[in-house]
Amino acid sequence: MNTVYIHIDERLDAKRMGQLRQELLRVPYVSNVELNPKLPHDMLVEFEAHHNVPLTVLHRLSRRGLHPDIMSC
């Protein structure tokens, strides 16, 4: 299992973060999305190692009008 740490420039409330979490969990090969209400700009996305999920996640978030960056992978 691999993890990508994503920072989103916009500050998101708990409801919006929850909606994004649910959407990302529907991305093929994503197994978990971790959020921390104390860090409303950040998320960790766990995915199967042999698939190019990080770029897919970035594209999904960008299509929602957000400005995400991969901080580490």
N, C-alpha and C positions, 0 to 999 in steps of 0.2 A: 504494500500500500504506500502511495506517495501522498504528500501534502503540499499544497500551494497556499502561501500566505498572501492575501490580497488586501490592499489599502484602497479605499474609495474616498475620493476628495470630498464628496458631499457628506454632510452629517445626516444620518438617517435615524428616524425614530424606531422604536421597537416593532411597531406594526409593519413598517416598510421592510425592515430587516427580516422579519418573519416571512413576509411575502417573497422576498428574494431567496431566502433559504429554501422554501418550498419549490420555487421554480428551479433552482440549481439541483435539488435532489432528483428532479426529473431528467436531468442531463444524463445520457448513457455513460456508465462507468463511474459516476460520482457515487460514493458510498456514504458520505457524511459531510455536513456543513456545520461548523462550530461558530457561534456568535457570542460576544461578550458585551452586555449592555453598558459596561464601563468604558468600552472601546468602540464607539458607534461607527468608526471608520474602517474597522478591520474584520476580516473573516478568514477562517481556515477551511479549505476544501480538501477532503480526502478522496482519492481516486485510485483506480487500478493503474499500476505502473506502466503498462505497455500501451497506453492510449494517450493521445495528445489533448488532454482535457483542459489544461491551463488556458490555451488560446480560445477554446470554445466558451469557457466561463467568462473570459474578458469580453468576448463578442456579445454574449447574452446580457451582461451588465451594461455595456455601451449602448446596446439597442434600447435600454430603459432610460437613456439620457444621463447615465452616470459616467464618471471618469475614473475607472479603476486602473491600478498599477500592480504588477506582480512584485512583491517585496522579496520573496524567496520561494524557491521551489526545490 
